[in-house]
Amino acid sequence: MEMQALKQVLRESGIVGAGGAGFPTYAKLDERAEVILMNCAECEPLLKLHRQLMEQCAEEILRTFDGMARAVGAGEAVIGIKREYKSAVKAIERYIDRYPHMRVQLLDSAYPMGDEVVLIYEATGRVIRPGGLPIEEGVAVFNVETVYNVCRALEKQIPVADKLVSIVGEVSHPVTVRVPIGASIRDVVAHAGEILVKNPAYLVGGPMMGNLQEETDVVTKTTNAVIVLDKSHSLIQRKNRNAAIDLKRAASACCQCETCTSLCPRHALGHPIEPHKFMRSAANKDFQDTNVFLNTFFCSSCGLCENFSCPQGLAPRSLIADYKLGLRKAGVKVPQDVKPAPVNKGRDYRKAPEERLEARLGLSKYNVDAPLQEDGYWEKENLIHKVKLLLSQHIGAPAVPVVEKGAEVRKGDCIARPAEGLSVGIHASVDGIVQEVTEKYITIVRQ
C-alpha cells in the first residue's frame, strides 16, 4: 500500500504504540526509515503478551511487518526478540524465509532490553543522540501488538477497540486476555479468578515503570499488564513514596558509590545522564552546575537505579522524574544538539539480568504461565458491563466526540474523530448505549 493511504488508515483506525506513551503509529511511517525494527523484547518483568501473540499469529505479523517496510522503502526489517522466547522464535522461523530483507536479532535476557534506545543499539549498532528520535538515525520501531493491530486494520478493517493485558501476581489463575478498551481494572482482574490477598494494590503497566491505580481506573490502548500485589509488598511501598523523605534519605545515606551511574543503560550508550551527580546536587541543594539538572531530561525512567543498583535503596529515578516535571512546568526545554560520548566498552558486563531483577523486586514467584485466553472470553463470562473510553490515550491532541448521549453504538464504531494535528480516532469497544459524553471521556453501557 502507498504510504499516505496507509497512514490515513492507521490514523482513522486509532492505532498507537501498544505500550509506553502511545505515540500514533501513522506518524512513525517515514521515508527516512532505512531500518524498521519490531520490539519483541517484553521490556518489563512478568509481561508475556508480545511473545504469546507472536507464537499464535507469526504469519500475519511478519506479513504485515514486511508490508510496512515496503511502504516506507526500508531496506531491512529486524525482529528483536529475547533468545529465551524459544516458542516465539520457532514461530518466526517458520515464515521468515519468505522475506529476504527480514532478519531476527536474538537478545539477552536483561533489563531494559525493550527500551527503544537500547534495542536499537543491540539490533543495529546505531546510537540515538540524547533527546533525539530514532528516525534521525534512519530507524522506526514498532512493538508486536502494534504490528498486529495494523494487520487487523488492513486485512479485516478492525479498528483498535480492545487490548491484550497480562494479569499476574496474587491471583488464582494468571492469564493474558483480550479486553475492551475502557474496561475497569476491577473487571479486568476478574478474568484471573480470585484475588489471593485481603488488601490488594494494582500496579498497571509493569513493576518497574508502571503506576499504582485504583480498581475503578480503566484500560487504555497502552495498558499491557495489571500486577496484583498486597499493599504491604516492598514494591508497592516503594511506589507510595514521599519526595521530601526521599531527598532527606539521599542527603543522609548516598555514599556516592556511583553504582546508579555505572549500571545506567542510557549512560552506557554515551548519554550524559549521571544519577549519582544528580543525587549529590539535589540532596545538598547545590545548583552551581546546572547541567546536572538539565541532563535529567535524558533519563528514560527505567527505574534500574532505584530498584536494582542502589545499595542504600534510594530513589534516583523518582527524584529525577520530579525534577524533570518541574523543569517542564517552568518552561525549560530539552537541551538540543547534545552529542553522545563513545559507548562504554564495559557495557556488556553491566547489564542487569532479568532473573536477578525479579528476585530483587520480590517477584520471582509470580513469574508463572499466564496463558493467552481465547478472544471473547469476557463476553462469554459476562464480566464487563460498562466501559469508559478516554479521549486522550495517545501522544497528541485528544480525539473529538462525534456521538451524543443516548446514541446506540456497535463495537468498532467511531465515537471520536482524530483532532487536527497529531491525533487518532477512538472507537466503541462494546455494543451499547452512550451514557455520557464529556471533553475527557465517553461512557458506554452494554446492551
N, C-alpha and C positions, 0 to 999 in steps of 0.2 A: 504493500500500500504506500502511496505517496505520503511524504512526511506530514504535510499540512493537513491532509484528510485524517491521518492517524491522530494527530494532535487534537483535532476537533472531536473525534470520537471519545478519546480519553478524557477530555475536559468535560464533555456533557455526561459521561458515564460516572463521573465523580471519583476517578482513580487517583489516589495519592500513595505515597510511600506507606506501606502497611506496617508501620513501626516508626519509632523515632519521632520527628517533628511533623510528619505528614506533608512533605513537600509535593505539590502537584506533579504528577508523572509527566504530563504533556510538556511541562516547562523544562524537563531534563532531556528531551529529544532535541538534539543539537547536531548540526552537520559538522561541527568541530570535533565530534567524538571519533577518535581513532580506535578506541577500545571500549566495548561495553562489558560491564562486569556484573555478574549475578552473585549476590551475597547469600550463601547458604552456610554461614558460619555460626548461626544461632548465638549471637554475642553474649546474652545473659545466661547464667547458670539456670538450670531446670526447665528452660524453654525447649519445646520439642516440635512445634508445628511446622517449621520450614522443612526439616528433614522428612517428616511424615508426609507432607504434601508432595515433596519430590519423589518419595517412594511410590506413591499412588498415581501421580499424574506426570511422570517424567516426559512422556511422549509429547503431551500438549504443551508443557512448559518449554521444552527445548525447541519445538516448532515455532512457538511464539517468540522466543528469545532470538532465534535466527531471523525472523521477520523484522524484529525491532532493529537488529544490526544492519540489515539490508536497507531499512527505511532511512537510517541516518548516514549510511555509507561507511560504517565502521569496518575496518579491515580484520578485526579479531573480536571474538566473543569468548569471554573467560568465565568459567563457573568456579567460584571459590568455595570450597567445602572442606570441613574437617575430615581428616582421613579416618577418624573413628566412626564416622557415619557410614558404615560399610554397606548397609542395605540401600541407602540412598545413592551411594557411589555406583553400586551394581546396576541400579535402575537407570542412571545416566549412561553407563557404558553400553546398555542395550541399544541406544538410539544415537549416540553422539557421532558415530561414523558417517551418518547421513549428512553431517555438516562439517565440511573440510576446514572451515575457518573458526571452528569452536574447539576449545580445549578445557580440560579440568586442571585446576590448581589445588593440590591437596595441602591442607593447612594443619598446623599444630593445634592441639587442644589447650590453648592458652587464652587468657582474658586480657584485653578486649579484642579478640581477633575479628569480631564483626564491626568494630569501629571503622567507618568509611576510610579514613586516612591510613590506618594500619593495614586494612585489607588491600587497598590499592598498592601499597608498597610491597606487601607479601606476594601479590599476584602479578604485578607488572614491573616492580622495581622503581616506579615513579614516586617522587616525593611531592606532596601538595604543600605549597607555601603556607606559612602561618596565616590563618584567616582567609585563605584562598578557597576557591571552588575546584572540584575535580575536573571540570570541563576546561580549566586553564591549562591542564596537563593532558588534555585530549581524552579524558575518561568520563564515563557516565555509569553510575551504579544503581542497580535495582535489586530489591530482595525477591525471594522466591514467590511469596504470596502476591506481590505486586505484579509480577510477570503473569501469574495465573489469572489475576483479575483482568489483565489486558487480554488474555486468551478468551475469557468468558465474554468480554465486551465485543470482541471482534467476531468470534465464531458463533455466539449464541445470543448476542445483543442483551446481555445481562449486566446491568449497572452494579455498582458497589452498594449493596443493601445489607450485607451480612459480613461476619468476621470470624475467622478461626481464633480460638482462645484456648490456651492450656490452663487447666485448673488443677493445681497441685498443692501440696502441703498437708495440713491437718484436715484431710477429707478422706472418707472411706473408700472412694473409687476415683482416684486421679484420672483425668480424661482430657482429651483435646476435642473440642466440639465447635461446630459452626452455629453461631447465634445471630439473631437480628441486631443490627446496629441500633443503639438506643435502649437495649435491654438493661435492666438494673443489675448491679453486681450481685445482689441477693438472688435474683432469678437465675443468673448465670452459674453461680456456685451450686445451685440446686441440682445441676446436671451431674455433679460429682458425689452425690449421695449425702451422707450425714457429715456434719462438721464435728470434729472429734475433741474440740476444746470448748470450755464454757465461755471464755472471753476472747472471741476471735477478732483478729485485725486483718485487714485486706490490703495486701501490697500489690499494687497494679502496675504491670509493665516490667517486672524483673526485680531481683533482690538488690542489684547494685544501683541502677539509675531510676527505678520505679518510685512511685509515691504512695503514701497511705491514702486510701479513700474510704468513704462511708458506703454501707451496703445500698444506699439509695442513689449513689452515683451511677453513671451509665457507661456502657461500652461505646467506644468511638472507632473510627477507621484505623486508629493506631494502637488499639489495645491488643497486646499479644498474650498476656498471662494475668491470672489472678492467683496469688500465692496466699493461702490462708495459714496464719500463724497465731499462736497465743500472744496476747498483748504483753506478756512477760518475757517473750523471746528477746534475746540481746539485739537482734537486728531491728526489731520494732522499737525497742528502747532507743536505739541509735537514731532512728528516723524521727522520733519525737524529741528533737534536740532543742536546746536553748542557746541562741547565738552568743549572748552575753557570757554564759558559763563556758562555752567553747573557747572564747577569747581569753578568759581568765585561766583556763586549763592550759592553753597554749603558752601563756606568759610564764606559768609556773613549772610546766613539765617538758616543753620542747627542748631537747638537748642538741638540736642542730646536727643530728646524725646524718642527714641528707638522704636517708633511705627513700623518702617520698619522691625526691627528685630522681634518684638513681633508677627507680623502678617505674617512673612515669613513661607511659608508651609514647606520648607526643614528644616529650623531651628527648627520648632516644632517637627520634626521627629528626632532631635538629630544631624543634620548635622552642622558642625562648620562654618556656613555662618552667619555673623553678619553685615548687611549693615550699621548700624549706626557707627560701629567702622571703617569700610572702609571709610565712608564719612568723618569722623574726620581726619583720617590719610592722605587720598588723598588730601583733601582741604588744609591741613596745611603742606603738603609735609613732613610728619613725617614717616620715614622709620625704626624706631627703632624696631618695632615688625613686622617682615616680614611675619608672619603667617596671619596677617590681609589681605595681598595681595595674598598670596598663596591660602588662603581659598576661593578666588573668583572663583576658578575652580569648586567649589561645588554649585555655583548658577545655577539654572535651567533657568534663564532669563524669568520667567513667567511674570514679569512686575508689579506684585501686589504692590510692594513697591512704585513705582513712579506714578502709575495710580490710586491707591486706598488709600494706607496707609499714605503717607507723607502729613501732613497738610500744608506744605510750597510749595507743587508742585515741589519738587526737583527730580533729576533723578538718583537715586542709580543704578537701573538696567542698564541703558545705560552706565554710567561711569564704572561699574563693567565689562560690556562687552568689553569696550575699554581696560581696564587693562588686562583682560584675553587674548585678542588678542595680546597685546604687550608682555605678558609673553611667549605665544606660539612662536611668531616670534623670541624671544630671546633664544629659545630652552629649556625653563623651562617646566618640565614635571608635570603632575598631581601628587600631593602627594599620596603616597601609604600607605596602612596599617593604615589608619585613622579610628578609631573606633567611631561609633556614640554614643552620650550621650543618656540617657534614654529619651523616648518620653515624651514631655511636658504634664503634667497632665491637663493643661487647654486648650489643643489643640482644642477640640470640640467647645470651646467658642470663638475661634479666627479664625474661617472660614469666608471667605468673601462671603456673599450671592450674587448669580449671578444677581439677580434683582437690588440690590443696586449698584453693579459694573456697570451694563449697564446704570443706571441713572447717576452715577458719570462720565461716559465717554460721556454722551450726546447721547446715542444710543437707549434709550428706545423706541422711536417712530419707529425705524426700526425693532423692534422685531415683525415681522408680518409673516403670512404664506408665504412660498416660495415653492409652491408645486413641487413635483418631476415630471418633464416633461417626456413624453414617449421617449424611445430610438429612435435615428434617426431624431429628430426634426430639427437639424441643416442641415441635408441633404434635408429634405422636403422644408425648407425655403431658401435653397441655401445661407447660411450665411458664410460659410468658404470655401475659395478657395486655400489657401496655408498654409502649416504647416512647422515649423522649430523645428526639434527634436534634443534636446541637447543630447550629448553622455554621459554626466555626470549628471544624475538625481538621484543619489544614493550615499550612503557612499561606498567608494572603488574606484577601478580603472575604468576610462571611458571605455565604450564599444568600440570595434574596427570595423570600417566600413567594410562592405562586398559588397557594391554596388558602382557603378560608376555613374558619371553624364550622364544623358540621359537614364538610365535604367527605364523600366516600372515596377511598383510595385503594388501589391494589398494590401489592408488593412490586417494587420496581418503578412505580410512577414517579416522575419528577415532582417533588414538592417544593424545591427551592432551586432557582436557576443560578448559574455562575454570575458573580458580580463583575463589574468592569475591572480590568486588570487581572492580577494573578488570583484565580479563584476556580472552584469546581462546583458541580451540582450536588444536591442532596436528594436521596430517593427514599420513598416509603419502604420500610423493612418488613412490614406486615400488611395483610389486608385489614382494613378497619375504617373507623370514622375519626376525622381530625377533631381532637378535643380542645386544643389550644394552639394559638399561633402568636408568638412574640418575636421581638427583634433578635432574640438569642436562641430560641428553640421552637420545635413543633412537636406536640404530643399526639400520638395516635392510639386509640383503644381498639383492640382486636374485636372483630365481629364473631 
